[in-house]
C-alpha cells in the first residue's frame, strides 16, 4: 500500500505514516552488514531527470542491495570499498558490464576477487554491432535490398529460439539479400554458445576461434567486437568458474520503476534509499512489527 492509502485507512497524517515507516526501515537497514558477502554485482540505474543515475551493489547470494550511491563510476563506489575493508569482507567474485570505470575499480579494490563480465551485456554489444551494420547496409542498399531489410531489426536482435514461426521467412529473406548481415547474424548466434561450453579449455578455445572467424569475416563491426572481446577475455572466461551476472540488478530496475510509480516519485532521497535496501523482501510485513 502507498503511504496515502495507509494514512486514509488508519486516519493518521501522511507525514506520521511516513515517519513510522522510515523509522522502521532505518532500524532494519540503516547499517547493512557486508561481512559475509562473497559474490557481488555492480551496475547503474536511471532514476529520473533530477537524481539521474544511482550506482547499486547487490549481494548475489541473498539478492539484497548492499550499497546505494548517487552518480555512476568509480567515485560512487568509494564508500563501499571503505566498508569492505572495515568489515574485512572476503569477496570472491564481482560481476559488472564492460564499463572501464567499474571493472578498473574492482581490480584496484578487490585484487583477490575474480572479475566477471556480464554475458548479457556481451550479447547486447553484439546486437548493437549488428544494428550498426544493418543501418550501414540500408544507406548503401538498392530498392530490392531495402525492401528485404525493412522491418528486420528486431528479428536480427532476437534469439533464434524466440523467433515467431510466421516471421522466420522474413528473416531468411533479409539474410539472403545481404551477405554481410547474414554472416554477422550467424556469428552472433554462435557467440551465444560460448557460455554453455563443457570445460574452461573448451570455452577458451571457442572464444579464440570465434574471434578469429569474426576477424576473417572482413565486416568492420564484427572485427571491432572481436578486438573488444579479446581485450576483455579474462573477465569473460571467468564466468566458467564463477557463473554470475548482473541479471538480478536488471530485475531490480523493474522493481524500482514500480516503486517510484506507486509513490509518484520520492522527494526524500534518504527514504528512497532505505526503500531500495528493503526491495529484496519477498513477503509483506507491517512496519514496527
Backbone as CSV, one residue per row, in Angstrom:
resi,resn,N_x,N_y,N_z,CA_x,CA_y,CA_z,C_x,C_y,C_z
1,UNK,0.842,-1.198,0.000,0.000,0.000,0.000,0.875,1.245,0.000
2,UNK,0.382,2.312,-0.609,1.103,3.574,-0.582,0.909,4.234,0.781
3,UNK,1.743,5.235,1.076,1.616,5.968,2.336,0.246,6.631,2.436
4,UNK,-0.238,7.175,1.332,-1.540,7.840,1.328,-2.663,6.874,1.660
5,UNK,-2.563,5.639,1.124,-3.595,4.633,1.388,-3.584,4.207,2.863
6,UNK,-2.384,4.047,3.419,-2.275,3.681,4.828,-2.794,4.814,5.720
7,UNK,-2.459,6.055,5.339,-2.930,7.212,6.116,-4.451,7.279,6.122
8,UNK,-5.071,7.017,4.952,-6.527,7.051,4.863,-7.157,5.925,5.680
9,UNK,-6.528,4.748,5.681,-7.061,3.588,6.385,-6.955,3.757,7.902
10,UNK,-5.859,4.349,8.357,-5.599,4.444,9.803,-6.025,5.779,10.408
11,UNK,-6.444,6.724,9.524,-6.822,8.073,9.961,-5.647,8.807,10.625
12,UNK,-4.460,8.462,10.172,-3.261,9.172,10.626,-2.831,10.147,9.535
13,UNK,-2.008,11.105,9.880,-1.487,12.028,8.885,-0.458,11.343,7.997
14,UNK,-0.343,11.813,6.761,0.615,11.228,5.807,2.027,11.290,6.370
15,UNK,2.407,12.438,6.949,3.754,12.605,7.491,4.002,11.651,8.661
16,UNK,2.953,11.375,9.448,3.081,10.449,10.574,3.358,9.037,10.079
17,UNK,2.597,8.623,9.058,2.787,7.283,8.482,4.186,7.160,7.898
18,UNK,4.612,8.185,7.160,5.953,8.157,6.572,7.008,8.048,7.666
19,UNK,6.828,8.813,8.757,7.777,8.779,9.859,7.898,7.401,10.480
20,UNK,6.764,6.701,10.635,6.761,5.351,11.204,7.512,4.384,10.284
21,UNK,7.173,4.453,8.988,7.798,3.554,8.013,9.291,3.833,7.906
22,UNK,9.656,5.115,7.840,11.067,5.479,7.704,11.868,5.044,8.926
23,UNK,11.290,5.209,10.117,11.977,4.797,11.351,12.192,3.292,11.370
24,UNK,11.183,2.548,10.912,11.295,1.087,10.867,12.372,0.655,9.873
25,UNK,12.353,1.261,8.675,13.351,0.924,7.661,14.756,1.286,8.133
26,UNK,14.867,2.443,8.785,16.171,2.880,9.290,16.696,1.919,10.350
27,UNK,15.790,1.404,11.170,16.169,0.460,12.225,16.692,-0.845,11.624
28,UNK,16.067,-1.273,10.519,16.454,-2.552,9.906,17.564,-2.436,8.872
29,UNK,17.613,-1.312,8.169,18.554,-1.197,7.058,19.470,0.024,7.132
30,UNK,19.472,0.697,8.292,20.351,1.849,8.427,21.816,1.477,8.338
31,UNK,22.128,0.237,8.700,23.500,-0.264,8.618,23.449,-1.698,8.097
32,UNK,23.694,-1.869,6.795,23.621,-3.184,6.155,24.967,-3.890,6.302
33,UNK,24.976,-5.047,6.919,26.215,-5.804,7.117,26.692,-6.433,5.806
34,UNK,27.988,-6.341,5.552,28.555,-6.950,4.336,29.680,-7.936,4.668
35,UNK,29.821,-8.268,5.946,30.932,-9.111,6.379,30.930,-10.481,5.709
36,UNK,29.757,-11.062,5.500,29.667,-12.417,4.949,29.440,-12.442,3.441
37,UNK,29.465,-11.289,2.802,29.210,-11.225,1.354,30.354,-11.878,0.592
38,UNK,30.008,-12.731,-0.380,31.017,-13.446,-1.167,30.982,-13.070,-2.653
39,UNK,29.786,-12.844,-3.172,29.659,-12.562,-4.616,28.777,-11.334,-4.809
40,UNK,29.244,-10.394,-5.595,28.501,-9.155,-5.793,28.324,-8.852,-7.279
41,UNK,27.380,-7.973,-7.557,27.195,-7.428,-8.907,27.066,-5.917,-8.769
42,UNK,27.636,-5.199,-9.723,27.625,-3.738,-9.705,27.041,-3.234,-11.009
43,UNK,26.123,-2.281,-10.899,25.539,-1.680,-12.102,24.921,-0.335,-11.730
44,UNK,24.494,0.391,-12.738,23.850,1.679,-12.519,22.405,1.610,-12.973
45,UNK,21.558,2.439,-12.378,20.174,2.533,-12.820,19.826,4.012,-13.004
46,UNK,18.939,4.264,-13.939,18.475,5.633,-14.185,17.206,5.853,-13.373
47,UNK,17.192,6.918,-12.561,16.050,7.141,-11.667,15.325,8.458,-11.928
48,UNK,15.623,9.118,-13.031,14.893,10.340,-13.354,15.804,11.520,-13.631
49,UNK,15.189,12.596,-14.117,15.949,13.761,-14.544,16.708,14.435,-13.401
50,UNK,16.130,14.399,-12.200,16.753,15.101,-11.076,17.955,14.328,-10.518
51,UNK,17.720,13.113,-10.070,18.807,12.311,-9.491,19.661,11.653,-10.571
52,UNK,19.055,11.458,-11.754,19.711,10.836,-12.906,20.121,9.392,-12.614
53,UNK,21.366,9.153,-12.174,21.832,7.774,-12.012,22.169,7.452,-10.557
54,UNK,21.894,6.190,-10.204,22.355,5.639,-8.930,23.212,4.420,-9.247
55,UNK,24.271,4.242,-8.480,25.083,3.029,-8.582,24.637,2.078,-7.478
56,UNK,24.359,0.839,-7.864,23.908,-0.171,-6.908,24.896,-1.329,-6.852
57,UNK,25.084,-1.864,-5.656,25.842,-3.107,-5.468,24.895,-4.088,-4.805
58,UNK,24.822,-5.299,-5.338,23.901,-6.302,-4.806,24.668,-7.541,-4.351
59,UNK,24.233,-8.123,-3.253,24.751,-9.407,-2.790,24.025,-10.478,-3.608
60,UNK,24.749,-11.171,-4.472,24.110,-12.110,-5.393,23.538,-13.337,-4.693
61,UNK,24.015,-13.651,-3.512,23.509,-14.831,-2.797,22.207,-14.544,-2.057
62,UNK,22.085,-13.356,-1.475,20.859,-13.009,-0.751,19.888,-12.204,-1.619
63,UNK,20.394,-11.583,-2.680,19.553,-10.733,-3.523,19.357,-9.338,-2.957
64,UNK,20.026,-9.023,-1.840,19.833,-7.726,-1.193,20.779,-6.669,-1.762
65,UNK,20.252,-5.461,-1.932,21.097,-4.328,-2.276,21.922,-3.976,-1.044
66,UNK,23.244,-3.862,-1.208,24.104,-3.586,-0.062,24.816,-2.238,-0.175
67,UNK,24.611,-1.540,-1.287,25.204,-0.207,-1.426,24.399,0.589,-2.449
68,UNK,24.077,1.816,-2.090,23.380,2.752,-2.990,24.138,4.068,-2.945
69,UNK,24.472,4.610,-4.116,25.188,5.889,-4.155,24.744,6.698,-5.367
70,UNK,24.667,7.997,-5.198,24.331,8.868,-6.316,25.468,8.869,-7.337
71,UNK,25.086,8.998,-8.607,26.083,9.060,-9.660,26.476,7.689,-10.170
72,UNK,27.502,7.652,-10.995,27.996,6.388,-11.530,29.511,6.489,-11.726
73,UNK,30.164,5.361,-11.838,31.608,5.355,-11.990,32.325,5.078,-10.683
74,UNK,33.636,5.220,-10.696,34.488,4.875,-9.558,34.133,5.652,-8.295
75,UNK,33.813,6.947,-8.464,33.537,7.800,-7.308,32.346,7.293,-6.498
76,UNK,31.369,6.705,-7.187,30.160,6.231,-6.499,30.433,5.001,-5.642
77,UNK,31.617,4.397,-5.789,31.935,3.175,-5.047,32.946,3.393,-3.927
78,UNK,33.446,4.615,-3.780,34.490,4.885,-2.780,34.062,4.450,-1.380
79,UNK,32.861,4.846,-0.951,32.383,4.491,0.394,32.198,2.980,0.536
80,UNK,31.790,2.322,-0.543,31.594,0.871,-0.478,32.916,0.160,-0.222
81,UNK,33.998,0.576,-0.885,35.300,-0.074,-0.677,35.775,0.133,0.762
82,UNK,35.481,1.300,1.325,35.836,1.546,2.727,35.108,0.560,3.640
83,UNK,33.825,0.339,3.351,33.038,-0.602,4.152,33.582,-2.021,4.018
84,UNK,34.008,-2.381,2.810,34.564,-3.719,2.577,35.822,-3.917,3.417
85,UNK,36.698,-2.923,3.404,37.938,-3.029,4.178,37.652,-3.060,5.682
86,UNK,36.727,-2.220,6.132,36.391,-2.158,7.552,35.772,-3.469,8.037
87,UNK,34.906,-4.054,7.199,34.239,-5.310,7.571,35.127,-6.531,7.342
88,UNK,36.262,-6.327,6.653,37.173,-7.422,6.290,36.432,-8.504,5.507
89,UNK,35.545,-8.031,4.615,34.761,-8.955,3.782,35.671,-9.630,2.764
90,UNK,35.479,-10.908,2.560,36.280,-11.661,1.590,35.434,-11.957,0.352
91,UNK,35.358,-10.980,-0.508,34.551,-11.113,-1.726,35.326,-11.935,-2.753
92,UNK,34.687,-12.994,-3.246,35.351,-13.929,-4.140,35.180,-13.581,-5.618
93,UNK,34.045,-12.970,-5.977,33.792,-12.665,-7.383,32.875,-11.451,-7.500
94,UNK,33.093,-10.682,-8.555,32.282,-9.478,-8.788,31.917,-9.398,-10.261
95,UNK,30.620,-9.194,-10.531,30.132,-9.090,-11.908,29.814,-7.643,-12.242
96,UNK,30.119,-7.242,-13.467,29.774,-5.903,-13.954,29.770,-5.935,-15.470
97,UNK,29.364,-4.818,-16.090,29.454,-4.748,-17.540,30.878,-4.319,-17.906
98,UNK,31.107,-3.996,-19.169,32.464,-3.675,-19.601,32.815,-2.205,-19.436
99,UNK,32.045,-1.494,-18.629,32.368,-0.102,-18.337,33.705,-0.053,-17.596
100,UNK,34.667,0.664,-18.161,36.013,0.709,-17.586,36.001,1.230,-16.160
101,UNK,35.087,2.142,-15.859,35.044,2.731,-14.516,34.788,1.672,-13.454
102,UNK,33.868,0.747,-13.728,33.527,-0.270,-12.733,34.594,-1.358,-12.637
103,UNK,35.005,-1.913,-13.790,35.939,-3.037,-13.680,37.320,-2.599,-13.203
104,UNK,37.729,-1.368,-13.515,39.023,-0.893,-13.014,38.960,-0.699,-11.498
105,UNK,37.791,-0.251,-10.991,37.611,-0.082,-9.539,37.641,-1.438,-8.838
106,UNK,37.051,-2.458,-9.469,37.050,-3.805,-8.886,38.473,-4.353,-8.818
107,UNK,39.227,-4.222,-9.908,40.601,-4.721,-9.934,41.478,-4.016,-8.902
108,UNK,41.219,-2.737,-8.721,42.019,-1.944,-7.781,41.697,-2.269,-6.331
109,UNK,40.419,-2.473,-6.031,39.999,-2.633,-4.637,39.741,-4.076,-4.214
110,UNK,39.564,-4.959,-5.187,39.368,-6.381,-4.874,40.353,-7.219,-5.691
111,UNK,41.645,-7.053,-5.449,42.650,-7.739,-6.277,42.573,-9.262,-6.219
112,UNK,42.017,-9.799,-5.137,41.927,-11.262,-4.988,40.632,-11.829,-5.584
113,UNK,39.684,-10.967,-5.911,38.385,-11.428,-6.427,38.439,-11.642,-7.942
114,UNK,37.604,-12.551,-8.410,37.501,-12.795,-9.856,36.554,-11.766,-10.477
115,UNK,37.030,-11.082,-11.504,36.199,-10.131,-12.238,35.453,-10.881,-13.331
116,UNK,34.121,-10.766,-13.340,33.300,-11.481,-14.323,32.483,-10.465,-15.120
117,UNK,32.694,-10.449,-16.439,31.912,-9.553,-17.281,30.556,-10.189,-17.587
118,UNK,29.526,-9.414,-17.397,28.159,-9.895,-17.571,27.924,-10.363,-19.007
119,UNK,27.504,-11.633,-19.159,27.353,-12.188,-20.512,26.180,-11.584,-21.273
120,UNK,25.167,-11.081,-20.554,24.054,-10.434,-21.245,24.523,-9.145,-21.930
121,UNK,25.457,-8.441,-21.294,25.986,-7.223,-21.897,26.859,-7.530,-23.113
122,UNK,27.531,-8.684,-23.096,28.334,-9.084,-24.256,27.429,-9.309,-25.471
123,UNK,26.334,-10.022,-25.263,25.389,-10.262,-26.358,24.715,-8.959,-26.773
124,UNK,24.430,-8.093,-25.807,23.864,-6.783,-26.126,24.817,-5.998,-27.029
125,UNK,26.111,-6.094,-26.757,27.103,-5.424,-27.578,27.110,-5.995,-29.000
126,UNK,26.972,-7.331,-29.104,26.908,-7.966,-30.428,25.677,-7.492,-31.187
127,UNK,24.554,-7.366,-30.490,23.329,-6.871,-31.117,23.490,-5.435,-31.601
128,UNK,24.183,-4.628,-30.809,24.414,-3.241,-31.207,25.260,-3.165,-32.471
129,UNK,26.239,-4.071,-32.589,27.080,-4.109,-33.793,26.266,-4.529,-35.014
130,UNK,25.362,-5.485,-34.825,24.506,-5.920,-35.934,23.580,-4.789,-36.367
131,UNK,23.035,-4.063,-35.396,22.157,-2.944,-35.728,22.926,-1.853,-36.465
132,UNK,24.148,-1.632,-36.056,25.006,-0.656,-36.730,25.265,-1.081,-38.175
133,UNK,25.519,-2.373,-38.384,25.734,-2.909,-39.727,24.467,-2.795,-40.563
134,UNK,23.317,-3.112,-39.951,22.041,-3.034,-40.680,21.788,-1.623,-41.188
135,UNK,22.055,-0.623,-40.338,21.849,0.769,-40.760,22.804,1.169,-41.879
136,UNK,24.042,0.672,-41.805,25.022,0.977,-42.855,24.595,0.352,-44.178
137,UNK,24.102,-0.886,-44.137,23.648,-1.556,-45.365,22.414,-0.868,-45.944
138,UNK,21.539,-0.390,-45.062,20.341,0.319,-45.508,20.704,1.570,-46.301
139,UNK,21.711,2.290,-45.829,22.129,3.520,-46.521,22.708,3.219,-47.887
140,UNK,23.347,2.047,-48.029,24.016,1.707,-49.287,23.148,0.857,-50.213
141,UNK,22.036,0.323,-49.706,21.246,-0.663,-50.455,20.389,-0.036,-51.555
142,UNK,20.085,-0.905,-52.547,19.130,-0.522,-53.580,17.717,-0.790,-53.092
143,UNK,16.724,-0.543,-53.948,15.318,-0.680,-53.561,14.985,-2.111,-53.134
144,UNK,15.450,-3.125,-53.901,15.133,-4.522,-53.601,15.720,-4.936,-52.254
145,UNK,16.978,-4.530,-52.021,17.615,-4.881,-50.755,16.955,-4.170,-49.573
146,UNK,16.566,-2.914,-49.796,15.912,-2.167,-48.716,14.595,-2.813,-48.316
147,UNK,13.864,-3.307,-49.307,12.595,-3.983,-49.014,12.831,-5.231,-48.172
148,UNK,13.967,-5.905,-48.419,14.276,-7.120,-47.665,14.678,-6.785,-46.233
149,UNK,15.436,-5.673,-46.069,15.924,-5.286,-44.746,14.825,-4.682,-43.893
150,UNK,13.863,-3.997,-44.559,12.828,-3.258,-43.838,12.096,-4.130,-42.815
151,UNK,12.011,-3.646,-41.606,11.268,-4.356,-40.555,12.000,-5.542,-39.950
152,UNK,13.299,-5.692,-40.265,14.031,-6.876,-39.792,14.835,-6.625,-38.525
153,UNK,14.826,-5.387,-38.029,15.705,-5.037,-36.909,15.516,-5.962,-35.704
154,UNK,14.295,-6.099,-35.213,14.066,-6.893,-34.014,14.219,-8.390,-34.277
155,UNK,14.030,-8.802,-35.520,14.244,-10.204,-35.869,15.724,-10.544,-35.781
156,UNK,16.576,-9.611,-36.192,18.020,-9.820,-36.154,18.550,-9.845,-34.723
157,UNK,17.931,-9.074,-33.839,18.411,-8.964,-32.467,17.826,-10.047,-31.565
158,UNK,16.775,-10.712,-32.044,16.095,-11.735,-31.241,16.850,-13.056,-31.320
159,UNK,16.870,-13.805,-30.216,17.461,-15.136,-30.242,16.670,-16.047,-31.168
160,UNK,17.367,-16.932,-31.870,16.705,-17.794,-32.865,15.574,-18.613,-32.253
161,UNK,15.737,-19.032,-30.989,14.705,-19.861,-30.347,13.452,-19.069,-29.999
162,UNK,13.564,-17.735,-29.969,12.406,-16.890,-29.644,11.716,-16.318,-30.878
163,UNK,12.228,-16.641,-32.039,11.702,-16.087,-33.283,10.331,-16.700,-33.617
164,UNK,9.289,-15.872,-33.812,7.966,-16.409,-34.174,8.024,-17.131,-35.514
165,UNK,7.337,-18.250,-35.638,7.368,-19.037,-36.877,6.946,-18.213,-38.088
166,UNK,5.961,-17.325,-37.882,5.445,-16.556,-39.018,6.420,-15.482,-39.495
167,UNK,7.491,-15.218,-38.707,8.466,-14.194,-39.103,9.775,-14.785,-39.609
168,UNK,9.902,-16.099,-39.585,11.165,-16.736,-39.989,11.483,-16.494,-41.460
169,UNK,10.473,-16.522,-42.301,10.702,-16.306,-43.734,11.195,-14.886,-43.988
170,UNK,10.665,-13.921,-43.249,11.106,-12.533,-43.394,12.582,-12.388,-43.028
171,UNK,12.991,-13.082,-41.975,14.393,-13.038,-41.573,15.269,-13.704,-42.629
172,UNK,14.833,-14.861,-43.147,15.612,-15.556,-44.178,15.789,-14.680,-45.414
173,UNK,14.730,-13.944,-45.774,14.801,-13.062,-46.943,15.790,-11.929,-46.711
174,UNK,15.771,-11.356,-45.515,16.706,-10.267,-45.194,18.148,-10.761,-45.254
175,UNK,18.398,-11.975,-44.773,19.743,-12.528,-44.771,20.182,-12.961,-46.164
176,UNK,19.235,-13.422,-46.969,19.551,-13.911,-48.311,20.050,-12.781,-49.212
177,UNK,19.471,-11.592,-49.057,19.824,-10.466,-49.916,21.040,-9.681,-49.399
178,UNK,21.488,-9.994,-48.194,22.577,-9.212,-47.604,23.575,-10.153,-46.937
179,UNK,24.581,-10.532,-47.669,25.558,-11.496,-47.160,26.262,-11.027,-45.883
180,UNK,26.739,-9.765,-45.796,27.391,-9.332,-44.543,26.453,-9.447,-43.343
181,UNK,25.185,-9.108,-43.538,24.210,-9.190,-42.451,24.003,-10.643,-42.044
182,UNK,23.997,-11.522,-43.026,23.826,-12.947,-42.764,24.993,-13.488,-41.950
183,UNK,26.205,-13.134,-42.355,27.402,-13.601,-41.639,27.394,-13.082,-40.200
184,UNK,27.083,-11.784,-40.039,27.073,-11.175,-38.706,26.019,-11.825,-37.820
185,UNK,24.851,-12.115,-38.375,23.767,-12.724,-37.603,24.174,-14.096,-37.091
186,UNK,24.747,-14.919,-37.957,25.120,-16.265,-37.533,26.323,-16.256,-36.587
187,UNK,27.187,-15.263,-36.719,28.275,-15.099,-35.752,27.706,-14.762,-34.373
188,UNK,26.697,-13.876,-34.348,26.064,-13.514,-33.083,25.399,-14.716,-32.426
189,UNK,24.687,-15.515,-33.229,24.014,-16.692,-32.697,25.027,-17.720,-32.181
190,UNK,26.156,-17.833,-32.889,27.192,-18.762,-32.446,27.823,-18.288,-31.138
191,UNK,28.012,-16.976,-30.996,28.621,-16.420,-29.783,27.814,-16.782,-28.542
192,UNK,26.514,-16.901,-28.666,25.663,-17.218,-27.527,25.962,-18.603,-26.941
193,UNK,26.661,-19.441,-27.711,27.011,-20.786,-27.237,28.246,-20.775,-26.346
194,UNK,28.944,-19.640,-26.292,30.189,-19.557,-25.533,30.010,-19.978,-24.082
195,UNK,28.921,-19.541,-23.449,28.744,-19.747,-22.008,28.184,-21.126,-21.655
196,UNK,27.973,-21.965,-22.661,27.477,-23.327,-22.384,28.529,-24.388,-22.704
197,UNK,29.777,-23.989,-22.833,30.851,-24.943,-23.133,31.116,-25.842,-21.922
198,UNK,31.502,-27.116,-22.167,31.611,-28.097,-21.072,32.836,-27.942,-20.170
199,UNK,33.849,-27.201,-20.603,35.041,-27.028,-19.773,35.654,-25.660,-20.027
200,UNK,36.527,-25.253,-19.116,37.195,-23.957,-19.274,38.054,-23.956,-20.535
201,UNK,38.698,-25.088,-20.818,39.541,-25.188,-22.015,38.691,-25.052,-23.275
202,UNK,37.523,-25.711,-23.287,36.619,-25.602,-24.437,36.146,-24.154,-24.612
203,UNK,35.830,-23.515,-23.500,35.352,-22.131,-23.547,36.429,-21.196,-24.088
204,UNK,37.665,-21.397,-23.631,38.783,-20.578,-24.095,39.012,-20.760,-25.585
205,UNK,39.005,-22.013,-26.033,39.215,-22.311,-27.449,38.070,-21.763,-28.292
206,UNK,36.853,-21.877,-27.785,35.680,-21.377,-28.510,35.790,-19.873,-28.723
207,UNK,36.142,-19.134,-27.660,36.257,-17.681,-27.778,37.362,-17.297,-28.761
208,UNK,38.492,-17.997,-28.688,39.608,-17.712,-29.603,39.187,-17.948,-31.052
209,UNK,38.522,-19.089,-31.305,38.092,-19.415,-32.668,37.025,-18.442,-33.171
210,UNK,36.113,-18.038,-32.260,35.068,-17.102,-32.671,35.673,-15.768,-33.088
211,UNK,36.610,-15.279,-32.309,37.255,-14.006,-32.634,38.007,-14.102,-33.955
212,UNK,38.629,-15.255,-34.207,39.344,-15.454,-35.471,38.361,-15.417,-36.644
213,UNK,37.207,-16.073,-36.495,36.183,-16.047,-37.547,35.675,-14.632,-37.803
214,UNK,35.450,-13.891,-36.723,34.949,-12.519,-36.852,35.963,-11.638,-37.574
215,UNK,37.238,-11.817,-37.263,38.276,-11.034,-37.934,38.375,-11.402,-39.418
216,UNK,38.219,-12.693,-39.717,38.295,-13.166,-41.106,37.082,-12.760,-41.930
217,UNK,35.979,-12.415,-41.260,34.757,-12.037,-41.984,34.936,-10.748,-42.774
218,UNK,35.849,-9.902,-42.333,36.065,-8.632,-43.020,34.998,-7.597,-42.737
219,UNK,34.049,-7.923,-41.864,32.973,-6.994,-41.503,33.473,-6.113,-40.369
220,UNK,33.540,-4.824,-40.608,34.157,-3.900,-39.653,33.539,-4.007,-38.267
221,UNK,32.223,-4.123,-38.200,31.542,-4.164,-36.901,31.902,-5.434,-36.119
222,UNK,31.978,-6.565,-36.819,32.326,-7.816,-36.157,33.801,-7.852,-35.771
223,UNK,34.638,-7.246,-36.603,36.065,-7.170,-36.281,36.290,-6.315,-35.031
224,UNK,35.537,-5.223,-34.939,35.630,-4.357,-33.763,35.192,-5.109,-32.500
225,UNK,34.111,-5.884,-32.623,33.626,-6.669,-31.478,34.665,-7.705,-31.061
226,UNK,35.282,-8.364,-32.038,36.293,-9.380,-31.737,37.466,-8.778,-30.970
227,UNK,37.898,-7.598,-31.362,39.004,-6.934,-30.658,38.621,-6.621,-29.210
228,UNK,37.368,-6.184,-29.020,36.896,-5.877,-27.662,36.854,-7.130,-26.802
229,UNK,36.351,-8.224,-27.365,36.247,-9.475,-26.604,37.625,-10.036,-26.268
230,UNK,38.556,-9.897,-27.188,39.915,-10.360,-26.907,40.538,-9.558,-25.764
231,UNK,40.281,-8.250,-25.761,40.851,-7.384,-24.727,40.247,-7.677,-23.349
232,UNK,39.029,-8.221,-23.337,38.331,-8.497,-22.076,38.164,-10.000,-21.841
233,UNK,39.006,-10.795,-22.488,38.839,-12.252,-22.468,38.862,-12.842,-21.063
234,UNK,39.755,-12.376,-20.207,39.864,-12.955,-18.858,38.554,-12.821,-18.087
235,UNK,37.968,-11.621,-18.110,36.714,-11.391,-17.402,35.559,-12.170,-17.998
236,UNK,35.589,-12.389,-19.302,34.535,-13.170,-19.961,34.668,-14.647,-19.584
237,UNK,35.891,-15.161,-19.625,36.133,-16.573,-19.352,35.987,-16.919,-17.868
238,UNK,36.122,-15.934,-17.000,35.954,-16.185,-15.556,34.548,-16.676,-15.231
239,UNK,33.621,-16.479,-16.161,32.247,-16.925,-15.950,32.184,-18.440,-15.712
240,UNK,33.101,-19.174,-16.333,33.051,-20.638,-16.187,33.235,-21.046,-14.729
241,UNK,34.148,-20.395,-14.019,34.401,-20.724,-12.617,33.462,-19.991,-11.665
242,UNK,32.945,-18.851,-12.119,32.026,-18.061,-11.296,30.834,-17.647,-12.173
243,UNK,29.839,-18.522,-12.329,28.705,-18.242,-13.225,27.732,-17.216,-12.643
244,UNK,28.170,-15.970,-12.617,27.353,-14.885,-12.078,27.152,-13.819,-13.143
245,UNK,26.155,-12.967,-12.930,25.872,-11.887,-13.875,25.193,-10.745,-13.128
246,UNK,24.908,-9.680,-13.857,24.174,-8.551,-13.274,22.676,-8.682,-13.532
247,UNK,22.244,-9.879,-13.915,20.837,-10.096,-14.246,19.873,-9.716,-13.133
248,UNK,20.247,-9.997,-11.870,19.373,-9.654,-10.743,19.192,-8.139,-10.638
249,UNK,20.229,-7.393,-10.997,20.114,-5.940,-10.960,19.174,-5.432,-12.041
250,UNK,19.123,-6.133,-13.184,18.169,-5.760,-14.226,16.740,-5.943,-13.720
251,UNK,16.532,-7.021,-12.944,15.214,-7.245,-12.344,14.879,-6.175,-11.321
252,UNK,15.889,-5.735,-10.573,15.684,-4.669,-9.598,15.281,-3.378,-10.286
253,UNK,15.794,-3.150,-11.486,15.392,-1.969,-12.269,13.879,-1.889,-12.396
254,UNK,13.262,-3.034,-12.678,11.798,-3.072,-12.827,11.107,-2.794,-11.495
255,UNK,11.658,-3.349,-10.405,11.081,-3.117,-9.083,11.165,-1.642,-8.698
256,UNK,12.305,-1.013,-9.019,12.490,0.408,-8.699,11.478,1.249,-9.472
257,UNK,11.269,0.898,-10.744,10.299,1.637,-11.563,8.899,1.531,-10.955
258,UNK,8.534,0.321,-10.509,7.216,0.130,-9.879,7.122,0.898,-8.559
259,UNK,8.204,0.900,-7.798,8.254,1.611,-6.521,8.015,3.101,-6.719
260,UNK,8.695,3.663,-7.707,8.560,5.099,-7.972,7.171,5.440,-8.512
261,UNK,6.659,4.545,-9.363,5.347,4.790,-9.962,4.253,4.778,-8.898
262,UNK,4.346,3.833,-7.960,3.331,3.722,-6.911,3.339,4.939,-5.994
263,UNK,4.536,5.506,-5.787,4.650,6.641,-4.859,4.644,7.981,-5.579
264,UNK,4.521,7.947,-6.921,4.605,9.170,-7.729,5.924,9.914,-7.458
265,UNK,7.001,9.123,-7.283,8.309,9.714,-7.065,8.612,9.931,-5.580
266,UNK,9.904,10.168,-5.288,10.350,10.377,-3.908,11.152,11.671,-3.823
267,UNK,10.709,12.559,-2.937,11.457,13.803,-2.722,12.528,13.630,-1.644
268,UNK,12.318,12.653,-0.771,13.243,12.381,0.328,14.203,11.271,-0.128
269,UNK,15.443,11.645,-0.488,16.395,10.658,-1.018,16.760,9.602,0.020
270,UNK,16.863,10.000,1.288,17.200,9.044,2.342,16.109,7.975,2.471
271,UNK,14.861,8.403,2.401,13.737,7.469,2.474,13.743,6.532,1.272
272,UNK,13.996,7.085,0.096,14.058,6.287,-1.129,15.172,5.244,-1.035
273,UNK,16.320,5.653,-0.506,17.450,4.723,-0.356,17.093,3.578,0.582
274,UNK,16.434,3.884,1.691,16.015,2.840,2.630,15.019,1.880,1.984
275,UNK,14.140,2.415,1.146,13.182,1.559,0.427,13.933,0.617,-0.522
276,UNK,15.012,1.109,-1.139,15.801,0.263,-2.032,16.456,-0.879,-1.263
277,UNK,16.956,-0.578,-0.067,17.597,-1.623,0.742,16.608,-2.721,1.141
278,UNK,15.313,-2.410,1.126,14.310,-3.405,1.540,13.656,-4.125,0.356
279,UNK,14.108,-3.840,-0.861,13.456,-4.404,-2.049,13.518,-5.927,-2.116
280,UNK,14.521,-6.536,-1.474,14.681,-7.988,-1.570,13.646,-8.735,-0.747
281,UNK,12.905,-8.039,0.130,11.909,-8.722,0.948,10.820,-9.316,0.064
282,UNK,10.589,-10.588,0.216,9.640,-11.282,-0.666,8.226,-11.290,-0.119
283,UNK,8.054,-10.968,1.164,6.712,-11.005,1.729,6.344,-9.665,2.351
284,UNK,5.058,-9.415,2.477,4.602,-8.163,3.092,4.803,-8.218,4.598
285,UNK,5.071,-7.062,5.168,5.178,-7.002,6.617,4.691,-5.649,7.061
286,UNK,4.206,-5.584,8.305,3.743,-4.311,8.852,4.914,-3.605,9.526
287,UNK,5.071,-2.337,9.220,6.160,-1.579,9.830,6.001,-1.553,11.343
288,UNK,7.109,-1.749,12.039,7.092,-1.706,13.503,6.696,-3.012,14.142
289,UNK,6.457,-4.068,13.313,6.043,-5.360,13.877,7.239,-6.302,13.973
